[in-house]
Amino acid sequence: MTKIKFCGLSRPCDIEAANELGADYIGFVFWPGSKRYVTIEQAAELKKRLSEEIKAVGVFVDEAPERVADLLERGVIDIAQLHGKEDESYIERIRELTDHPIIRAVKVKSRDDLERAAGSTADYLLLDAGAGDGAVFDWSVAKGIGRPYFLAGGLAPQNAREAIRALHPYAVDVSSGIETDGRKDREKMAAFADAVRKEI
């Protein structure tokens, strides 16, 4: 069954909706440049409200590996998602500090981008258009990637089923597609979850 990740959650009501809808993953954005940015303190309080069955993912951009590992070890997050220029030595450093899973985001412009990323030692890849603006990349280049990945970029209730039919990803990751006026919208979250599960 395709997993669901609601990313960029920042309010208690967002967590409550994720719990009620049975998400598999949620994301906290720790990059200050994002409008969805949360502080460590905010994330820690939100994590307390999160169902134990849902994994919290921390989204980072070129953060010090020691800080990432600290949040993992303290239980503020369960998984680290890397969106910057982090290389294999960076991932190796995190592995030295913690045994929690790592997701490596890949900006997909062509098949070459995927082939370069295929050898990553991260536990999962996350395929995205890369701009963080809700754009969809050419899904055809991702066919036959041969390892589990999160599909992101421009997903919404309207195209979730199409994405799963086309690629059968391990998980689908949505953020702007479940928002209204820059805030998470419970009805859109529910519609997205429904679209994914009806496709199963």
Phi, psi and chi 1 to 4 in degrees:
 res  aa     phi    psi   chi1   chi2   chi3   chi4
   1 MET       -  132.8  179.2  179.8  -67.4      -
   2 THR   -65.4  130.5  -56.9      -      -      -
   3 LYS   -81.5  158.3  -52.8  -67.5 -173.9 -176.8
   4 ILE  -118.6  130.2  -64.8  171.4      -      -
   5 LYS  -123.6  120.0  176.3  167.9  173.5  -94.7
   6 PHE   -96.0  115.9  -67.1  137.0      -      -
   7 CYS  -107.6  155.2 -160.6      -      -      -
   8 GLY    77.6   32.5      -      -      -      -
   9 LEU   -78.4  142.2  -53.9 -166.8      -      -
  10 SER  -143.7   -3.7   60.1      -      -      -
  11 ARG  -128.7  154.2  -58.4  173.7  -61.7  168.2
  12 PRO   -55.4  -37.3  -29.5   37.4      -      -
  13 CYS   -66.7  -28.3   60.5      -      -      -
  14 ASP   -65.7  -42.9  -59.5  -21.6      -      -
  15 ILE   -65.4  -42.7  -61.5  -63.9      -      -
  16 GLU   -59.5  -41.7  -70.4  165.5   11.0      -
  17 ALA   -65.0  -43.4      -      -      -      -
  18 ALA   -61.0  -41.3      -      -      -      -
  19 ASN   -62.5  -47.7  -71.7  -18.0      -      -
  20 GLU   -64.9  -35.6  -69.2  169.2   10.9      -
  21 LEU   -86.8   -6.3  -64.0  168.7      -      -
  22 GLY    69.8   41.6      -      -      -      -
  23 ALA   -61.3  157.7      -      -      -      -
  24 ASP   -94.9  -31.8  -60.0  -73.4      -      -
  25 TYR  -141.4  149.9  -58.2   89.6      -      -
  26 ILE  -130.9  158.9   61.3   93.7      -      -
  27 GLY  -123.0  136.3      -      -      -      -
  28 PHE  -107.9  128.1  -64.2  133.1      -      -
  29 VAL   -95.0  117.8  178.8      -      -      -
  30 PHE  -102.8   11.3  -67.4  108.4      -      -
  31 TRP   -89.9  118.1 -179.9   52.7      -      -
  32 PRO   -60.8  -19.7  -24.9   35.4      -      -
  33 GLY   -76.7   -7.0      -      -      -      -
  34 SER   -93.7  144.0  171.4      -      -      -
  35 LYS   -70.1  -11.9   63.6 -177.0  179.4 -178.5
  36 ARG  -100.3   12.4  -57.2  177.5 -176.1   95.5
  37 TYR   -58.3  136.5  169.3   74.0      -      -
  38 VAL  -126.9  150.2  -67.0      -      -      -
  39 THR   -79.0  166.7   64.8      -      -      -
  40 ILE   -60.0  -40.6  -65.4  171.9      -      -
  41 GLU   -64.7  -42.6  -67.4   74.6   20.7      -
  42 GLN   -62.9  -45.3  -72.9  173.2  -44.9      -
  43 ALA   -62.5  -40.8      -      -      -      -
  44 ALA   -62.3  -40.7      -      -      -      -
  45 GLU   -68.5  -40.8  -73.9  -56.9  -49.7      -
  46 LEU   -66.2  -37.9  -68.7  170.3      -      -
  47 LYS   -61.3  -33.5  178.6   66.9  173.2  -17.8
  48 LYS   -62.2  -27.7  -68.6  175.7 -176.4  176.5
  49 ARG   -87.6  -11.8  -61.7  171.7  176.9  -96.0
  50 LEU   -79.1  136.9 -173.0   66.9      -      -
  51 SER   -55.9  140.7  166.5      -      -      -
  52 GLU   -64.0  -18.3  -67.5 -177.3   -1.0      -
  53 GLU   -81.9  -10.4  -62.3  175.4   -3.3      -
  54 ILE  -104.3  132.3  -57.4  173.9      -      -
  55 LYS   -89.5  134.2  -61.1  -62.0 -176.2 -176.4
  56 ALA   -94.7  127.2      -      -      -      -
  57 VAL  -107.8  131.2  179.1      -      -      -
  58 GLY   -97.5  126.5      -      -      -      -
  59 VAL   -98.9  123.0  178.3      -      -      -
  60 PHE  -127.5  151.9  -57.7   93.2      -      -
  61 VAL  -129.1  104.0  178.1      -      -      -
  62 ASP    53.7   40.0  -59.9  -39.9      -      -
  63 GLU   -81.2  154.2 -176.3   58.0   74.3      -
  64 ALA   -59.9  129.8      -      -      -      -
  65 PRO   -59.0  -31.0   17.5  -29.5      -      -
  66 GLU   -64.6  -37.1  -68.6   77.5   11.5      -
  67 ARG   -69.7  -40.8 -177.0  167.0 -178.4 -101.0
  68 VAL   -61.3  -48.4  174.8      -      -      -
  69 ALA   -62.7  -36.4      -      -      -      -
  70 ASP   -61.9  -43.6  176.9   62.4      -      -
  71 LEU   -66.3  -34.1  -65.4 -178.2      -      -
  72 LEU   -68.0  -46.7  -71.3  164.0      -      -
  73 GLU   -67.8  -31.3  -72.0  -63.3  -67.0      -
  74 ARG   -80.6   -9.3  -75.8  166.1   50.0 -165.4
  75 GLY    82.4   11.2      -      -      -      -
  76 VAL   -66.6  -36.0  175.6      -      -      -
  77 ILE  -134.7  163.5   54.7  173.4      -      -
  78 ASP  -108.8  -23.0  -55.2  -61.1      -      -
  79 ILE  -140.7  144.2  -57.8  169.9      -      -
  80 ALA  -104.4  134.8      -      -      -      -
  81 GLN  -118.5  121.2 -179.2  173.6  -47.8      -
  82 LEU  -104.3  123.2  -49.0  177.1      -      -
  83 HIS  -118.5    2.5  -89.6  -95.0      -      -
  84 GLY  -100.7 -137.9      -      -      -      -
  85 LYS  -100.6   22.8  -62.1  177.2 -178.8  177.1
  86 GLU   -59.2  130.1  -57.8   91.2  -10.4      -
  87 ASP  -106.9 -170.7   56.9   13.5      -      -
  88 GLU   -65.1  -33.2  -77.7  -60.1  -54.8      -
  89 SER   -67.8  -32.4   62.4      -      -      -
  90 TYR   -65.5  -47.6 -178.9  102.0      -      -
  91 ILE   -61.8  -40.1  -67.0  175.6      -      -
  92 GLU   -61.0  -39.0 -177.2  177.8  -22.5      -
  93 ARG   -64.3  -42.7  175.5   57.2  178.8  156.4
  94 ILE   -63.2  -39.1  -68.7 -177.2      -      -
  95 ARG   -61.1  -32.5  -60.8  -76.2 -164.5 -152.6
  96 GLU   -68.7  -26.9  -67.6  171.8   -5.8      -
  97 LEU   -97.5  -23.5  -61.4  167.7      -      -
  98 THR  -157.8  157.7 -178.4      -      -      -
  99 ASP  -107.8   16.4   60.2   -1.9      -      -
 100 HIS   -74.8  154.6  -72.2  -92.6      -      -
 101 PRO   -67.2  156.4  -19.9   32.2      -      -
 102 ILE  -128.3  134.8  -62.6  170.3      -      -
 103 ILE  -110.9  129.1  -58.8  169.6      -      -
 104 ARG  -107.2  117.6 -176.8   71.8 -178.3   91.1
 105 ALA   -76.9  140.8      -      -      -      -
 106 VAL  -126.0  125.3 -179.7      -      -      -
 107 LYS   -80.4  112.5  -63.1  177.6 -177.7  177.6
 108 VAL   -97.3  108.7 -178.8      -      -      -
 109 LYS  -110.6  -28.1  -56.8  -62.2 -178.2 -174.6
 110 SER  -155.1  172.6   69.1      -      -      -
 111 ARG   -60.3  -29.9 -175.9   72.7 -174.8 -178.4
 112 ASP   -60.0  -37.3  -69.8  -17.7      -      -
 113 ASP   -61.2  -40.4  -63.8  -39.8      -      -
 114 LEU   -69.7  -40.0  -72.0  178.4      -      -
 115 GLU   -65.2  -36.0  -69.3  176.4   -3.2      -
 116 ARG   -67.9  -34.6  -79.1 -167.3  -67.7  -89.1
 117 ALA   -83.6  -16.3      -      -      -      -
 118 ALA   -57.5  -31.2      -      -      -      -
 119 GLY   -87.1    5.2      -      -      -      -
 120 SER   -59.1  141.3  172.5      -      -      -
 121 THR   -86.0    3.6   57.7      -      -      -
 122 ALA   -62.6  154.5      -      -      -      -
 123 ASP   -69.0  -35.1  -61.6  -84.1      -      -
 124 TYR  -138.9  155.0  -59.2   97.4      -      -
 125 LEU  -102.1  154.2  -62.2  179.8      -      -
 126 LEU  -123.5  117.4 -179.7  142.5      -      -
 127 LEU   -94.6  125.7  -49.6 -173.8      -      -
 128 ASP  -145.1  159.8 -161.7   -7.1      -      -
 129 ALA   -69.5  -24.9      -      -      -      -
 130 GLY   101.1  -17.3      -      -      -      -
 131 ALA   -90.4  -11.9      -      -      -      -
 132 GLY    69.3   20.7      -      -      -      -
 133 ASP  -110.5   14.1   57.0    3.6      -      -
 134 GLY    78.8   19.3      -      -      -      -
 135 ALA   -83.4  150.2      -      -      -      -
 136 VAL   -98.0  133.6  177.2      -      -      -
 137 PHE   -92.0  173.9   67.4   88.5      -      -
 138 ASP   -72.2  102.0  179.6    2.9      -      -
 139 TRP   -60.7  -24.7  -69.7  -21.7      -      -
 140 SER   -61.8  -28.2   67.0      -      -      -
 141 VAL   -72.4  -15.1  -57.7      -      -      -
 142 ALA   -92.3   -4.3      -      -      -      -
 143 LYS   -66.8  136.5  -70.0 -174.8  176.6  178.7
 144 GLY    72.7   28.4      -      -      -      -
 145 ILE   -65.9  -29.5 -173.8  172.4      -      -
 146 GLY    83.6   11.8      -      -      -      -
 147 ARG  -152.5  154.5   61.3  178.6  -67.4 -179.4
 148 PRO   -64.7  139.8   22.3  -31.9      -      -
 149 TYR  -149.4  158.8   63.6   89.2      -      -
 150 PHE   -93.9  132.7  -71.7   69.0      -      -
 151 LEU   -99.6  125.8  179.0   66.1      -      -
 152 ALA  -133.8  177.1      -      -      -      -
 153 GLY    95.2   98.1      -      -      -      -
 154 GLY    74.3   13.4      -      -      -      -
 155 LEU   -77.2  147.9  -65.2 -179.9      -      -
 156 ALA  -158.4  170.1      -      -      -      -
 157 PRO   -54.7  -30.8  -27.7   35.8      -      -
 158 GLN   -73.0  -25.6  -63.8   81.2    3.5      -
 159 ASN  -122.6    6.1   64.9    1.4      -      -
 160 ALA   -61.5  -44.7      -      -      -      -
 161 ARG   -63.4  -42.5  -66.4 -176.8 -163.0  179.2
 162 GLU   -59.9  -41.6  179.1 -173.1   -4.0      -
 163 ALA   -63.1  -43.4      -      -      -      -
 164 ILE   -68.0  -40.8  -66.3  170.0      -      -
 165 ARG   -61.5  -38.5  -73.3 -171.5 -169.4  120.3
 166 ALA   -75.2  -38.3      -      -      -      -
 167 LEU  -123.3  -20.5  -64.1  175.6      -      -
 168 HIS    50.6   53.4  -54.2  -72.0      -      -
 169 PRO   -69.9  161.6   30.4  -36.8      -      -
 170 TYR   -62.4  -41.1  166.4   75.4      -      -
 171 ALA  -149.3  155.3      -      -      -      -
 172 VAL  -113.9  137.5  -77.5      -      -      -
 173 ASP  -119.9  122.0 -175.4  -34.6      -      -
 174 VAL  -129.4  143.4   63.2      -      -      -
 175 SER  -137.8  -76.8 -173.7      -      -      -
 176 SER   -63.8  -26.4   60.9      -      -      -
 177 GLY   -69.9   -8.5      -      -      -      -
 178 ILE  -120.9   30.5   50.5  170.2      -      -
 179 GLU  -118.6  153.4  -68.6  179.2  -14.4      -
 180 THR  -131.1  122.5  -61.7      -      -      -
 181 ASP    54.4   40.0  -61.8  -33.0      -      -
 182 GLY    78.1    5.8      -      -      -      -
 183 ARG  -120.9  147.3  -65.3  -76.7 -167.6  174.0
 184 LYS   -60.8  137.8  -67.7  -63.2 -178.4  -78.5
 185 ASP  -115.7  115.1 -177.0  -41.5      -      -
 186 ARG   -58.7  -38.7 -167.8 -164.7 -178.7  -72.3
 187 GLU   -64.1  -39.3  -70.8 -172.4    6.1      -
 188 LYS   -70.3  -36.5  -69.2 -178.7  178.7  179.3
 189 MET   -61.3  -43.8  -66.4  170.2   76.1      -
 190 ALA   -65.6  -40.8      -      -      -      -
 191 ALA   -65.2  -37.6      -      -      -      -
 192 PHE   -65.5  -48.4 -173.4   87.6      -      -
 193 ALA   -59.2  -41.1      -      -      -      -
 194 ASP   -64.3  -42.2 -172.0   54.3      -      -
 195 ALA   -62.8  -41.8      -      -      -      -
 196 VAL   -65.7  -45.7  172.0      -      -      -
 197 ARG   -74.9  -28.8  -71.7  172.4  179.7  143.5
 198 LYS   -69.9  -21.9  -81.1 -170.3  174.9  178.1
 199 GLU   -79.7  -19.8 -179.8   54.7   29.3      -
 200 ILE   -68.3      -  -56.9  -54.6      -      -
